[in-house]
Amino acid sequence: MKEKFDIEGMLCPTCAHRLQKKLLKLNGIKDVSVNMASETIIIDYDDNIISQKFIEEEVDKLGYKLIVPKFHNNYLGKNRFRPKIEYFGKLTIISIILFIPLLIIGFSQNFVTEYSLFIESRNLVNNNLLLQFILSTAILIVGFPILKNGIMMLFRLHANTDSLISLGALTSYVYSCIISIQILFDNNGTLPLLYFAASSAMIVVRIFGYYIEKRISLKNKVNIQPLLKLIPDSYNKVISVADTALIKESKNRSLLLSDNEDIENNDILNLNIGDIIILKKGDRSVADGEVIRGTALINETFYSGSEGLKRVTGGDKVLAGTLVSDGEILIKILKVGKETFLNSLISMLQEGENSKPDINYLTDRISSITIRVILCLAFICSLIWFITGEEFSFAISIFLSILIIGCPVATGIAVPLSALFAVKYCAKKGVIIRKINAIEVIRKSTSFVFNQTGTLTKGLPKVTDVIVCGTFSKERLLSLASSAESISSHPVAIAIVNEALKMNLEIKKPEPFRYIHGEGIEANIDDIRIDIGNYKLMKLLRISEADIEKNIPIYKQLTLDGKSAVFVVIDNKIEGIIAMIDDIRPNAKDVIDYINSKEKTTVLLTGDHWHTAQILAQKIDVQKIYAEVEASNRARIIRKIQYENNIVVMVGDGIHDAQAILEADSGIVIGTPDTIAADVADIIIINNDLRQLQTVIKIADKTVRNIKENIFFIFVYNILMLPIASGLLYLLGLNIILDPILASGVMLLGVVTVLVNSLRLNYFK
């Protein structure tokens, strides 16, 4: 099972990398995804092997705390980020207020080091030392959460960013305290450099950096609170619903209710599958259901991202949170609580925020290695300077500067923040990113493979021809064909049934019914055997060659006209051919042209006849065609394309092409909330708008480029500043060293640079 948890105590990218690495070693853990920016973790585990309690205990041993998010009415509760941000905001203000006077005193000391200048006012010296000690101690107390985390990880031999900060801050603080005591009792005429300000600067910068990082992360998170508020706390349940309702035209009652029906108000916690509820103008649905009576105009903008009302009537689906803008309907509840599409949508959004691109795993690993390297470098460089004759205070300065400059603080936000933006931006467009790694795959992809029906076409084929080939009349032929197809959900079956309904023909239930995968169906109507399918099915049924040869010219002509055609076989004899056409999506050609312009190969993968597929491909400029491919063989085609050194993105509905989507390097499904199969996809376009595929490609390009820019900035800072921090320019005779306070400012500048660059994505159009 897969569960999402909050994590307490995780303050840096090294924490995320270590936690993931340790948990993956546990027997029963299948996958772990840790998100530093949102401080959450998704754990996929086998509950038959390992329990949630055991996982919590293991996480606790590592120094972190696993928290199960609270639920309200079976939906996720309030965001826990805001109190933490407010807390660190207060710490930031307090630490800055304390740090400003300390900074002034610390800098003045750099300009006046002769103790003789202070000898006339011994009390002033003592007061200055005492003030620096008090202010610095207060700042260390304010930064206790960072010191606690850093020291704890040091003792566990798993140093992280806070370990470097804590080591540097405490070392400089203790050193300054010792020197201060010496000054109080030793009058040697000189005032050694003190590092109270440097110690405090490291803490202040870390607190401030963490605060702005989390604040911006929260701003760029997908706000699920409006979705949570869509569910009412109560609903009107219909009592004793009549099978045949007599509509009562009374002003005091709903027009939908008959004499033996009534309503009662219930708390949402009492809602069960199968309940009948009434929705009037201004009401919102409390769960997913099916309309059983009435007609209404509903608004589900929050799902699709597009404005407009949708008309629903008997048999149509209504999703949780949907607003009734006009009319009245009775709906039968099909899904409640966690099972509703709204809750699935929230889970998918959070799963997308929690997932990480491959490049994030690389940066986490680099951060883990960097911390060890920086620790060693700081000790070695400071020791060398001290051994070669420099003062101990100089060696301490080198030690602190290297620790500060080498802290990979910005690395923890370089990738997640950009990824969060991509998830948030796409969600506004009706696009759900479940696996953020998909944006990297899409950017690197070389081939886009499209399913035909419902993807490049509208998925609503209409019958154009009913051709009689035997003794049955057109009406009788269509009646039998629609009866045979009446329980199938295939688009061809729906088209045939709709045509029969339009002609008011009798439709019966088939007994029995069998679906022949990728080829057609077999059914019995009034002891008459009916087979409906393609040319391959005719061969499978062993229809006489003479019968096939007589009708195949008509079948081929229909396909040459760009239509999909099926044979209708009654008692093992071809009695008719039904042809239909599925209109191309209005924006299909624009989308294909855009992908072609990106120098990616577009491929059509369909079960239709070659000629039908070719006509469609020519109309929208698809470059390659794989036609007459059964659903079971589509995954094999994907592997074939991959074998030719291609990175493949598969676009479909997730129902008839699930295996192909799973086989592809990345899968995208497109449709409406009640028609798509989202579980198989990395990205879901739930507003049925093919144009959003362009949005996905554009945001993938922009996000990956932004991530690489962030990483470039981080390495530039380290490459340029580490030699200066280690005293290289001083060694070359330039007498330039990097003061620890200035080093703290440079560290903060690195964080701000990454944040500002990530925020540029907010202006993406």
C-alpha positions, 0 to 999 in steps of 0.5 A: 500500500502507498501512504503519504506522511508529514516529516518533522525534523527534516531541515536540509537535502541531506536529511531527505537523501539519508531518510530515503536511503535508510528506509529503502533498506527495510524489508517490505518497503517498495519505494520511498519518495521524500520531498524536502520543499514540502517536508512530506514522504510517500512510502509504498510498502507491503503491509503483510511484511512491515507495519506502519508502526514499525516504519514510524519507529525506524524513522524515529531512530533516524532522528525524524518524526513521522506524522499521519495527516489528519482527515476531516470528513475523509478528506485531508485537513489543513496545511501544517506548513503555515504555523511552522512558517509563522514560527520561523518568521518570528525567530527571523525577526527576533534574531535580526533585531538581536544581530544588528547591534552585534554586527555593528560591534563586531565590525568596529572591532575589525577596525580597532584592534589595539587594546591601548585605545580602550585602556582609558575606559576599561568598563567600556571594553568589559561592557562591549564584551558582555554585550556581544556575549549576551546577544550572541548567546540569545541568538544561539538560543533562538537558533536552538532547533537548527543547533539541535538537529545539526549536533544530533546528526553529527553524533550519529555520524550523518552530518547535514547542512545544519551540522556545518552551521552548528559546528561553525557557530559553536566553535566560533562562539566557544573560541570567542568566550575563551578569548573574552575571559582572557581579555578580562584577566590579561592586560597585554595591550592587544585585542584579539579578533572575536567571532561572536558576530560570525557565530550569530551570522551563521544562525541568522542566515540559516533561520532567514534562509529557511523562512523565505524558502518555506514561505515561497514553497508554500506560495508555490504549492497547489492550494487544496483548501478550496477543494476541501471546502467544496464538500458540504457538511450535510446533505438531503437524503431522499426517503422511500424512493419510488420505482415509478415516481409521480411528479408532484407539482406542489410549491412546498415540495420538490417537483422531483418528489412523489407522494411517498417520498420525503427528505431528511437532513443528514451529516456527511459522516452518515453518507453511504453508497447507494443513498439517494440525495436531492440536489437543488440550485446552489447545492454541491454534491457530497460524493460521486453519484449518478443522476437517476431523475431530473435535469440540471446545469452543473459547474465543475470548473475546479476539475477541468480548469475551464469555465462553462456549465454542463447539462446532466440528466438521467444516467450522467455522472456527478462528482463530489463538490460539483455545484448545481447552477440550475435545475434539480436532480436526484443522484444515487451515491456511487463513491464516498469519502476517500474513493471519490474523484475529488479525493483522488485528485487531491492525492494525485496533486500531492503525489506530484508535489512529493515526487522528484525529478531524477536530477534531484536524486543527483543533487541530494547525493552531491549534497551528502558528499559535499558536506563531508568534503567541506568538513575535511577541507575546513579542518585541513586548511585551518590546520595548515595555516596554523602549522605554517605560523599564522595566528590561531584566530586566523585559522579559526577564520579560515575554518568558519569561512569554508564551513559557511561557503560550503554549506549546500543550503541552496541545493535543497531548494534548487530542484523542488521549488521549480518542480512545485511551480510546474505542478501548481501551474499545470493544476490550474490548467486542468493538468495533474502531474503525478510524477514530476520526473515525467517533465524530464522525460518529456523534454528529452523525448524523441517520439510522441505516440498517440492513440487514435480514438478519444485522443486525436479524435473526439472519441464519439464516432457516429454511424454514417452507413448501414449497408445490407449485404443479405436478407435482413432489412436495414432496421432489423440489422441495426436492431440486432447489431445494437442489441448485441453491442448494448452492454459494451463500452467500446466507442464502436458499440456506443455509436451503433446503439446511439444510431438505433436509439435515434431510429427508435429501434428495439434493443434487447439484452444479449444472452450470452455476450463475449468480447473478443479482444481487439477484434469484435464481439459475440452475442446471442439475441433470441437464439440468433448468434451475432458476431460483429468485428473487423476483417480478422474476426471474419478469418477467425470465424472461418466465414466462407471465402466467397462470402468475404470476397463478395463483401470485401470491396465495400469494406475497403471502399469505406476505409478508403473514405476514412471511415471505420467499418465492422462486419455484422455476421448473423448465424455465420453469414455476413449480413451487413457492414456498419461504417462510422466516422470519428471527428478529428479534434479541432486542435489536433493538427496544431498540437501535432505541428507543434510537436513536429516543430520540436523535432520530435517524431509523431506516431499514430497507434491504432486498431483501425484499418491502414487506409483509415489511419493513413487518411487521419495521419495525412490530415494532421501531419502525423509522421509515422503510422502503426495501424491494425494493432490490437490493444494487446500488441501495442506495448510491443510496438512501444518497445520496438520504437524504444529499441530504435534508441527513442525516448517514448511518450505515449498519449492515450485514454489509459483504458484501451492502451494501458499497457502501452502507456505503462511500457512507454518512458512516460505516459499521458492520459487525456479525457474527462474525470469519469472516462480516464484511467489515471492510475497508469499515467504520469500526467493526466489531462482531465479537461479533455483539452488536447491543447494542454499537451502543448502546455505540458511540453512548454512547462517541461522545457522551462522547468528543466532549464530553470533547474539546471540554471539553479544548479549552475548558480550553486556550483559557481558560488562554490567554485568561485568562493571556496578558494577565497575562503580557504585563503588562496588570495592571501597566500598569493600575497594579495592579503585578502581573506573572506571574513566569516560574516561576509561569508554568511552574506555570500551564503544568503546571496546564493539562497536568494539567487536560487529563489529569485531564479525559481520565481521567474517561472511565475511569469511563464505564459 
